[in-house]
């Protein structure tokens, strides 16, 4: 089967490098003549990541006089980037203001001139799209995102047309239009001191509008451990209170009327592995919640009274709802998924602050590889690195067709191409359904031990299907005989004169380190009092077992080097970095707070962001449950159930 791609016509080889794309890309029973993702698109994506890296550096080196007084006291060490997290909170607010008013233009040049957002807003949009199932469902459910849905294939073409995003300068007319529509300057740094000091919230009890400061000396601002007394009814408003208000509004909306909209269903219940809205399933989940306990019972109450009754029954806290539905009874997976979308008052089902922070780890790794440097892949001899990554990504998709229930973990190079594909959101959905047979989600928060086990399974499945190693970074592979068997097969290819597999790495220094596991979504549980003693001991045991297993593999590989069965250079590379999912992570910030929120003047906080959204790992979820955090930012491939 041939495929037509509008976004690129990559050449089949790269000059005299000796490496070329395969004659066809095989995904299950399908033969694709052209790759699903072009080299041009991957280069543009790397340019965008480079701009994000430069933006972060600009924020973290911003002169103190350009910051509001309270932000000048924020500690910005590498292990507690509070200035950056505060900045991301403001970027999410700017994204919200842009998204609800963005306009569609068919011509890309016209859209860029009139609508392209600033770099910080592009960064939030980028992170949102890398949660593809949530993003697709939100664009379907939420009326304010319908225009954004029509723009879902726009971000990479816009970057190509703009040139270097870090250097892009909008017209004066565009700057003034942005200021009028968002009440903030186009330049994100210029908006920090005077324009984004408060977040507007609505009291969950009396509906009174309140202005919540982002930062307070006590550490209770909206970007911190948020607490605010309502100016009208004196309710102590918190993120869990805002979250239950959003949840109850969705739960009590009528979905029976002829003009009912899709936002009458709970977030996370509409889309599955078919990439289509399943309203029958969403309706069942809604009834499941309403009938689960008398606290949700309506009886004869009017809708407004019904909402008030539910919120009061749960003490204005989403944490109590989670305890009832997920702790006191066997949890229904879709209910658990739905509740994860209710963490604050933002309309989005993804904690976008946490999503940007997690992606920051991947950006840092691309920057460390120098892949985001301008011109890094301009030469044909360097472009083969991206050709190889694209080829491996198609093999990754092929692997997914072999095991619909499996979770496979990408390497850095595969994850880069996968991310690029997801930024073509509408096309990504079509490609998944046509070639893989189901919608492939990109889960950006997965428990550490699950990832490490899934990565071992990925290595084994890859080697069995393609007869080449999955990684070349030097990390010791699972299985005593797999590596030796693959070395033998590779030697056989070359000795027989046969062409090596397109999945075998061409000779280029950039390729081996990029085949390390992509760990940016690893959720590392913080071993503190928030976990029960059994789970704490179990998590420690799992990590200790992983460390012992890696050491045994290294000793095995040393023997193989001595016996001439393993390349000594590959073994040396492995000794120079931590094995996958064993890199030390900054569990706690120096001040004892969570880096996903912003303590001020060394004030500590118990973050009320969802599990996995903070950077340092000391937070407990807004909904109760285990304390965990995402300290690193690759996704795990699975069906769209999340």
N, C-alpha and C positions, 0 to 999 in steps of 0.2 A: 504494500500500500504506500503510495507516495503522499507526501504532505507538503502543503504550500505555506510558507512563512512570510508574512509581510515585513517582518522586522529585520531581516538580515539575509545576505547572500554570501556567507563565508566561503572562502576558497577551500578546496578539499585538501590542500597541503600547504605547508609553510616554507616555500622556497626550497633551499638545499638542506634543510634540517634532517631529512630522512624520516620525519614523522608526518603522518597524514590522518585525517578523519577516516574512519572505516567506510567502505562503499555504501553501507546502510547501517542505520542505528536500529538495533533490535530491541523491541519492548514487547514481551510476550509473543503473540503471533504476528505482530505488526513490524513491517520493514519501513523505516522512515528515510527518505532520501536526504532531507534537510534536518538539522538539529532543531529541537524545540526551543532552544535558547542560543542566540547568536553570540559570537565573540564581541561584536560591537556593543551588545547589551551588557555583557559582563564587564567590559571596560567602563561603560558609563556608570554601572553600579559601583564599581571600585572608585571612580571619581567622586561619586556621591558620598561613599564611606570616608574618603579622604577629607571631604569638606566637613563632615561631622566631626572627625578627629580634630581638625583645625578649629572648629567652633568650640569644642570642649577646652582646648588649650587656651583659646581666647577668653573664655569664661573664667577659667581657673587662674589666669594671670591678670584678670581685670583689675585696674587700679582701685584701691579701696574707696577713693573719693567718688567713684562712679556707682557705688553700691549704696542702698539705704543703710541707715545707721546700724540696725540690728544684723544685717547681713555681713557687716564688717567684722563681726565677732565669730563668724562661722569658721570652724576648723576645716581646712581643706587639704589634709594629708592624703596620701594615696590610699590609706586604709579607711578613710572616713570622708569621702568627697561631698561634704554637706552643701557647699556652694553649688556644686553641679546638680545635686538632687533638687535643691530649691529652684534652680534655674529650670530644670525639667518640669517641675510643678507649674511654673509660669508658662512654659512652652505648651503644655497640655491645655491650659486655659486659652492661649492664643489659637491653638488648633481648633478648639471648640467654637470660638467666635468666627473663625474662617469657614469651618465646615458647614455651619448652618446658613451661611449666606453666599457660598461660592456659586458661581454661574458657569454654565456650560457654553463652550464655543467649539465648533467643529474643527476649525483650523488651529493647529498647534501653536503657530506663531502668534495668532490673535489671543489665544488663551494665556500664553506666557506673558504677553504684554499687559493683559488686563487682570489676570487672576492668579498667577503663580505666587505661592506664599513664600515668606522668608525661610531661611535655612532651618531654624529651630522648629518651625511648623512642618516642613518637609520631613524632618527627623522623626517627629511624632507619627506622621502619616505612614512613613516607612515602617516603623515598629508595629503599628496597628495592622498593616497588611501582612506582616510576617506571623500573624495569628490568623491564618486564612479562613478557617471555619467561622470563628467569631466575627471577623471582619465581614465576610459574605452575609452572615445572618443579620448583623446589625444594619448593613446597607439595605437589607430586605425589610427588617422590622421597623426601623426608625425612620419616620418621614423626613426628618432633618438631614438624613444621609442619602436620600434618593439621588440627588445630583452627584454626590461623591461616587455612588455606584456607577454612574455613567462615565466617570473619569478614571475607573479602576485600571485601565490600560495606559494611562497617560503619563505616569511619573517618569519612567525611563526615557521615552521619547522627548519629554520636556527637558531632561538633563542633557540629552544629546544636542538639542537645539540651543540650550542656554550656554553650552561650553562648560568650563570649570564652574561648578555651583558655588565654590568658595569665593570666586571673583565676580560673580554676577551682580550687576548693578541695575536696579529697576529705574524706569523713567520717573521724573518728578511727579508726573500725573499719577503714576501707579502708587508712589509713596503717599500722596495726599488721599487717594481713594482708600488705601489700606487704613490710614489713620482715621478717616471718617467712618469706616465700617467696623473697625475693631477697637477704636479709641486707644490704640497703642502705636508707637512708631514702627516703621518697617524693620529697622535695625533692632534685633532682639536685645542687644546690650543697652541701647538707648532707652528701652522700655523698663529697665530694672529699677531705676531709682524713684521715679515718680508715678508711673502709670499702672503698675500692677502690685499694689500694696494690700488689696483686699479681694476676697472672693465672696460673691453674693450667694447667700444660702436662704432657703425658705424653711422656717421652723416646722418640724414634722407634726407639731401639735396644734398650733394656732394659725399656720400659714403666713405668719408675719415675715417680711423680708428683713434679713440681718446682714450686715457687712462684717465678714470674718477676716481679720488680718492674717496674712500668710505667716508672719513671724511675730512672736511676742517674747518679751524678756523671760517670761515664765515657761516658755516652751510649749504653749498651748495653741499656737497658731494653726491655720488650716494645713500648712505644710509640715506640721509637727505632730505632737500628741494632742490632737484637736479636741478642745473643750470650749464651749461658748454658751453663756447664759442668754436665753432669748430675751430681747428687750421688751417683749410684750407679756409673755406668759411665764417667764422665768424657768422654762424647761432647760436642763443642762444638755445642750446639743453636742453630739459626738458623731464620728463617722459611722459607728454602728446604728445610731439613731437615724441618720440620713439614709443609710442603706435600707433599713426596714421600711422607711417611708416609700422609697422607690419600689421595693419588692411588693409591698401591699397594694400600691397603685396598679401595678401590672396584674397582680393576682385578682383584683376585684373588677377590672375592666370587663365589660360585657363583650364576649366574642360571638354572641348568638345573632345579633342584629345584622341586617342585610348590608349595612355600611360599615361593619366592624373592620378595623384595620389589624394588620399583623402584630402591631405592638400591644394587642390585647392578650398575647400569649407571653409566657415567661421566657426570659432570655435563655438561650442554650438548649431549647427544646424543639426548635423548628427544623433545623438542618441536620442531616445525617450523612451517611456515606454515599447517598445518591445525588447530593448537591441540589436537591429540590426541597421546597417547603413541605413539611409533613404536618398539616394542621390537625389531623386526627390524633397523631401521637402527642402533639403539644396540648391538645384538649384533655387527653387522658392524664397527663402529668398535672395539669391544673386541677382536675377533679381529685386526683390522688392527694394533693396537698390539702385542698379544702375539706376533704372527708377524713383526713388523717387524725384530726383532733378537734374537740369542741371549741377550742380557742379560735378556730377559723370559721366556725359556724355563723351563717348569716341570719337565719330565721326570717323575721319580717322586717329587718332593719333597712333603712335607706342606705344607698351606697356610701355616702359620706360617713354615716354613723357606723356602718360596717367596718370601714377602714379604721376609724378611731378605736373601735372596740378591739380589733386585732392588735394594733400597735400598743394599746394599753395593756392587753393581756400578756404581751411579751416585753413589758417594761421598756418600750421604745428601743429595743436592741435586736439586731439581726443575729447576734450571738445566741440568744435564747431560741430563736427559730432553728438555727443549725443544731443546737443541742437536742431539741425535740425531734427533728426529722432525720438527723444523721448519727446521733449518739445513743439515744434512748431506744432505738429500734434498728433493725438491719437497714442500712441506707440503700435507697433506690439510686442507681448510678446517674440517671438523668436529673433527679432532684439535686443530687450533689453537684452536678455540673451547673445546673441553673443557679443554685445558691452562690456559687463562686463568682457569678457575675454581679452580685449585689454587695458592693463594698463601700460605696459613698454615694454622693448625689449626682455624679457625672452620668450622662445618658449611655456612655459606652459600656459594653460588657467586658472589656479588658481593662485592667488597671494599667493605663498607658504610661504612668510614671515608671512602674516596675518593668514594663515592656521595653522602654527606652534604655533603662539601666542595664537590663540583661543583654540587649543588643550591643551595648557599649563594650562588653567584653569581646564580642566577635570583631567589632570595629578595631579594637586595640590589637587583636591578633593579626588582622589583615595589614594594619599599619606596621607592626613589628616585622612582618615578612617583606615589607617595602612594596607590597602590591598596590597600595593606594598612592604611591608616589607618581606624579605626572610623568608620562612617557615611559613608565616602567616596562610596558609590554608593546612598545612601538616597533621593535625589531622583530622580524620573522623568527629569529632564533629564540626570542623570549616568548613570542605569541604561542609557541607550542605548549607552554604550560597551561594556558587557558583551553587550548584544543584538547589536551589530555583530560583536564577537569570536566569539560563538557561531555566528552566520551564516557568518562566514569559516571557522570550523573545519569546518562541514559541507561547504563548498566544497572545503576541503583534502582531506577524505575522498573527495569526488567526484573530485578530481584523481588520487588514488591509484588509483581504479578504471580510469583510462585507460592506465596504464603499470605493470604488475605488477613490472617489474624496476627501476623508477626509484627513486632516493633523492630525496625532496623535503624541503626545510628549512623549518620553520615560522618565523613571526615571533613576537614576544613575546606578542601577544594570542592568537594561535592556539595557541601552546605552553601558555599558561595553561589554556585550555579542554581541550586534549589531556591535560595532566597531570590535570585534574579527572576526565576520563573514565577514565583509567587507575586512579584511586583507587576506581573501581567495578569492581574487577578481574574478577569473574565476569561482570558485565553487559558490560564492555568486550570480553571475548573473544567473547561471543555477538553483540554488535553488529558487530564486525569481520567475523565469518564471514557474518552474514546480509546486511550491506549492502556490504561491500567485497569479500567473497569469499575473504579470507585474513586471517590474524592479522597485525596491524601491530605490529611491534616498535618500541621507542623506544630507539635506540642512543645512550647518553649518553657515548660516547667515540669521536669520529671525527676523523681527521687533518684539520688546518686547511685545507690546500689542497683536499682532497676536498670539505669543506664549502663553501668559497667557490665552487668550480665548480658544486656541486649547487645552491647558492642562485641562481646566475645562471640555471641551467636551470629552477628553480622559477619565477622571475620570468617567464621567457619562456613556459613552459607555462601559467601562470596567465593571463597577458595574452591568449594565443591562445584559451583556452577560455572565459574570462569577459568579455573585452573591457574590463577595468578594470585599473589598475595593482595589483601585488601589495603594494607598499610605498608609504607616503605620508610617510615620515620625512625624505625629502630625499636619501637615498643615491642616487647616480647609477645608473640602471638599465642593464642590458646592451642592446646594439643601438642603432644610430644613429637608427632611425626608430620604434622601439616607442613611446617616450614621446610623440612628436609625434602618432602615430596615435591613441593612447589619449586624448590631450587633445582631438583632433578629434572622436572618438566621444562623449566626455562633453559637449562643447559641443553636438553634434548632438542628444543626448538632451534637454537643457534647452531648446534653441531650438525643438524640435518639440513641446514640451509633454508628451512621454512621461515616465512615471515613471522615475527613475534606478534603476539596479540596486541591490538590497539590499546588494551588496558595495561600493558606493560609500560613502565615509565620510560620515556626518552631521557637521554642524558642531559639533565639540567638541574642546577643546584637548588632551584626554587621548588622542585616537585616533592622530594622526600618530606620536608617539614610540613608541607600542606596536606599530606595524607595522614596526619595525626588526627585523632578523634576530635570532633567538634563538640566542645563541652559547655557551650555558653548557656545551656538550659539546665545544667545539673543543679538539682535542688539538694543542698547539703543541710541536713537537720542539725540544729544547734543543740548540743548536749547540755541542757540546763534544766532547771526545775520545772519548766513548762511541760516536759515530757515525763511520763511515768517511768519508774525505775526499770521496769521490764524492757520498754522500748529503748531507753537509753543504753542499757546493757546490750541489747540486740544490735543497735546501730554501731556501737563500738566493736562488737564481735565481727560484724560484716566488714567493716573497714580493716580490721586487723587481719582477717582472712584474706582480703584482697591484697594487702601488703605482702603477706607471706607467700601468696600465690605468685605475685609479680617477682619476688626475690627468687623463688624456685625456677621460674621461667628464665630469669637472667642467668642463673647458674647453668641451666640446661643449654642456653644459647652460647655461653662461654665454651662449654665442651664442644659444641658444634663448630665454633670458630676454630678451636684447636684441632679438630678432626677434618677441617677443610670443607665442612658442610654448610657454613654460613659465612656470608661476606663480612669481613672484619670491620669495614667502614660502616656498614649498616648497624652492626652491634655497637660501635663507638657512638653513632648518632643517638641510639637509644639510651646510652649511659649519660648523655648530656642533657636530658630533660626528664621530667617526671612522667611516669607511665600514665596512661589515660585514666582519668577519674581518681587520681591520687595526688594531684597538685595541691599543696596547702592553700587554704582559702582564708581570708580575713573574717573569721566568724564574728568577732566582736570589735567594735570601734574603740579607739583609745579612751573615749569618754564614757564608754559603757552603753551608749545609745545605739540605735539602729540607723544605718546610713540611708535607709529608705525614707526616713523622716529627717527632720532637721533640728537637732537640739541647739539651743543658744546659750552662751555663757556656761558651757559644760553641763547644762541641764540634761539629764537622761530622760528617755521616754520609752514607753511601751507602745510601739508602733501599732496603729490600727489599720495597717494596710494588709491586703490578703496574703496568705501563705505564698511565699515565693516571690514577692514583689520588692522586698528590701534587698540591699546589697550586702550588708554586713552579717545579718543572720541572727540578731538577738530578738527579733520581734515575734510576738504572738499574733496570730491572725485575728482580724476583727471579728471573725465568727467563732472564736474559740478554736478548739482542736489543737493539733500539734504545732509547736513552734518550728518553723522551717523557713529557709530562705534560698533564693537563687543567687549564688555567688559567682556564677560564671554564666555566659550567654551563649549549640546546635540543637537542632530540633530532633525529635524522634518521629519517624514516619509511621503513621497508623491511619486507620480509617477515620472518617470525619466525625465519629462519635465523640472525639475529644479525649 
